[in-house]
Amino acid sequence: MSPALLYGRSIFLAIERRITQTAVALGCLGLVLAALVGFYQVIARFVLFHPASWSEPMIQIVLIWMTYLALAGAMRTGTLISVDMLLRLSAGPFKRILTAVIMFAVLALLIVLLWFGCILVWRVRFQTIAGLGIPASWSYAALPLGSFLSILGLIAHFIDPPEKTIVEPEAAG
């Protein structure tokens, strides 16, 4: 590999690492926020007897964002649930080809999600979310943004895979 290509690869991986770490951290914060708003919702409804109209849609939106942001981290580490029997049985060049085919299939799905997510965000730009009064496009924007971040993570996983992504069951002693 040429020095320029190696340098470009290392720059891409460094940028992707920061973006993915930020996305996963925001996803974790989203889980904390959803739990806190859910706790507030229970207190407001059953203790204060004054339910909040905004808490349920807020939790839904936060959980959607949390999922799509954290998906980037799962793509990067290769920890999504998969049927990996062929990967376990393959070796050498066939394993690399099989990995490439899987990557391109997932990449195609993510590109479709990105494309239709952008269309969906555009279509709902004038709608508002009941109880929150914010544009619905803010909620739907999680789909294209999460897909884009996942594409970055998937490409990074392909060009720089972790040492071992499949956890083998330990043999009983």
N, C-alpha and C positions, 0 to 999 in steps of 0.2 A: 504494500500500500504506500502511496506517495506521502511525503511529509505534509503536503497541503491537505490531502484527504484525511490523514490522521488528526491534523489540527482541527479541521472542520467537524470531524466526528466527536472529538473531545469537547469542542465548544457546544455542539448540539446537545451532548449528554449532560454537560454542566447546566445549561439553560433548562433542559427538560427536568433534571433532578430538582432544581429550585421550584419550578412551576408545579411539579407533581407533589413535592413536599408541602407547598403552600395549599394546594387543592385538598390534600388529605387532612391537613391541619384545620382548614375551613370546614371540611366535612365533619370532623370530630367536634368542632365548636357548634356545628349545626345540630348534632345529636344532643349536646348539652343544652342548647337553646330549646330544642323540642321538648326535652324532659322538663325544663323549668316552666315553659309555657303550659305544658300538660299538667304540671303540679298546680300552677296558678289556676288553671281551668277547674280542677277538682275542688280547690279551696273556694273559689268564687261561687261555684254552683252549689256545693253541699254544706259549706260552712257559712258563707256570707249570703247565700240565697239570692245572689245577683250574678247570673251567668254572663260571661263576656261573649259578645257576638264575634269578636275578632280572633279568639284563641284557636278555634278549630281550623279555620282556613290558614292561619299562621303556621300551625303545626304541620299541616299538609304540605305547604310550600317549602318549609324548612326541611322536611324529610325528603322531598323530591330533590332539592338542591344537594342535600347531604349525600344522597345515593349517587347522583351523577358526578359530583366532585370526587368522591371516594373511589368511583369506578376507575379513574385515571391511575390511582395507586395499585389497584388490582391488576390492571393491564400491564403496568410496569413490572410488577413482581411475578406475573404469570400465575396468580393464585386463584383465578376464577375456577369454579367447578367445571371439570371437563371429563370427557371420556378419553382416557389416555392409554388405553390398552395397546393401540398401534404404536404409540410413542415408546412404550416400555419394551415392546417386542422388536423395535427397529434399532438399527445402529448405523454408524458411518454416514455415507452420503444420502442414503434413503431417509434417515432420520432428519437430516437437514432439509431435504426436499419436502418431507411431510410437514415439518415445522413451517416452512415457507408457504405451503398450501393453506395450512390452518391460519397463518397470519394474514394471508390475502383474503381469505373468506371472512375473517373477523373485520379486517380493514374495509371490505366491501359493505358489510353491515353498518359499520360506524359511519361510513360516507353517506349511506342512505339515511341514517338517523340524523346526521348533520344537515343534509339537504332538506329533508322534510321538516326537521326541527326549525330551520330558518323560515321555511314557508309558513309553518304554524305560528311562529312568533309574529310574522308579518300580518297574518290574517286576524289575530286576536288583539292587535295593537290598540284598538279603540274600546275594547271591553275592560270592565273593571271587576275586581274580585269583591264579592259581597262581604261586608264586615270589615274589610280593610281599606277599600277605596283606592287601591293601587292598580295600575294597569296589569291585566292578565298576562301580557307579554313578559313581564318580569318573572313570573312563575315559569312560563313555558321556555324562557331563555336557558333554563338549566339543561334542556335536551341538546341544543346545538353546541353550547359551550362545553358541557360534559363530554360530548362525542369528540369534539376537537381535542380536548385534553387527553382523552383516551387514545386517540390516534397518535398523539405525541408519545404517550407511554408505551403503546404497542410497538411503534417503530424503534423506540429506545430498547425495549425488551428484545426485539429481534436482532438488533446490531450489537447489543451488549447484554446477553442473557445472564441472570444470576447463576452462581455455581451449580445449585441444585434447586429446581423448582418443584419437583415431585417428591413428596415425603413417602419413603418406602416404609411399610410396616416392619417392625423389628421381629426377628425370629424368636419364637418362644424358646427359652433356655431350658 
